[in-house]
């Protein structure tokens, strides 16, 4: 089954205690689509880049079989984010955000994308997320992400979006901010009242959990020895999660739990190197080996 992802494609400059990169490939839609491409060869990307976007990055996305018809290339510079992580790697200090062509991004979903069964609304203005929902049709599953900025400054629009999605995927800090609850479990239960039938909360090194009105599941994180760069881990998680669901076309509770573990596994590879460098050499065999290791951790 096909997946449409709408979000950002960016150039990132990132510094961590283990090094730094300048103008590396980044963006929420990029991390998502590359991760999903390890499970399905029908990933369709909607985003915008500028004239300065390197051909080598387009070549990489093409090499992953990602459909780029929805990737606009317009006059101007590509969205650029610059950030720095401290010793704990728990959160980035934003040094600069240059929206550039992304500032006026108006998603245009190509006709052959509109009947895609799986839709992911990556971290963009909730008004744009609603615009996308008005362009797609007959979706089997719609999931979305958001961030602290939209929760604080576009809350009314975000609340409207949440009425029209099946799954909200956010981190624990965002869940607390959105719900006003301090305990993660209570945050998730409160968010269910806003419209989604399922909430998935990413908890970084503590794994991920999901709630519906009738079910609960929690997955541990993969026990990594070293984290180089957490950038894009959340979007990589979402890509692995949605990619696996689309590849199986099964949204049962049991399969969603497996998809969450696959998402956790994909995120664990992402943080092992800067940008998408680890994904460039990643194999499906490595993914399945690590999936089995996470499964073994939870068995008793």
HELIX and SHEET records of a PDB file:
HELIX    1   1 UNK A   28  UNK A   36  1                                   9    
HELIX    2   2 UNK A   55  UNK A   63  1                                   9    
HELIX    3   3 UNK A  100  UNK A  104  5                                   5    
HELIX    4   4 UNK A  111  UNK A  113  5                                   3    
HELIX    5   5 UNK A  126  UNK A  133  1                                   8    
HELIX    6   6 UNK A  148  UNK A  153  1                                   6    
HELIX    7   7 UNK A  155  UNK A  162  1                                   8    
HELIX    8   8 UNK A  172  UNK A  179  1                                   8    
HELIX    9   9 UNK A  184  UNK A  192  1                                   9    
HELIX   10  10 UNK A  204  UNK A  206  5                                   3    
HELIX   11  11 UNK A  233  UNK A  248  1                                  16    
HELIX   12  12 UNK A  253  UNK A  270  1                                  18    
HELIX   13  13 UNK A  277  UNK A  281  1                                   5    
HELIX   14  14 UNK A  284  UNK A  298  1                                  15    
SHEET    1   A 9 UNK A  67  UNK A  73  0                                        
SHEET    2   A 9 UNK A  43  UNK A  49  1                                        
SHEET    3   A 9 UNK A   3  UNK A   6  1                                        
SHEET    4   A 9 UNK A 118  UNK A 121  1                                        
SHEET    5   A 9 UNK A 141  UNK A 144  1                                        
SHEET    6   A 9 UNK A 167  UNK A 171  1                                        
SHEET    7   A 9 UNK A 198  UNK A 202  1                                        
SHEET    8   A 9 UNK A 208  UNK A 211 -1                                        
SHEET    9   A 9 UNK A 216  UNK A 219 -1                                        
SHEET    1   B 4 UNK A  19  UNK A  26  0                                        
SHEET    2   B 4 UNK A  10  UNK A  16 -1                                        
SHEET    3   B 4 UNK A  80  UNK A  85  1                                        
SHEET    4   B 4 UNK A  92  UNK A  98 -1                                        
END                                                                             
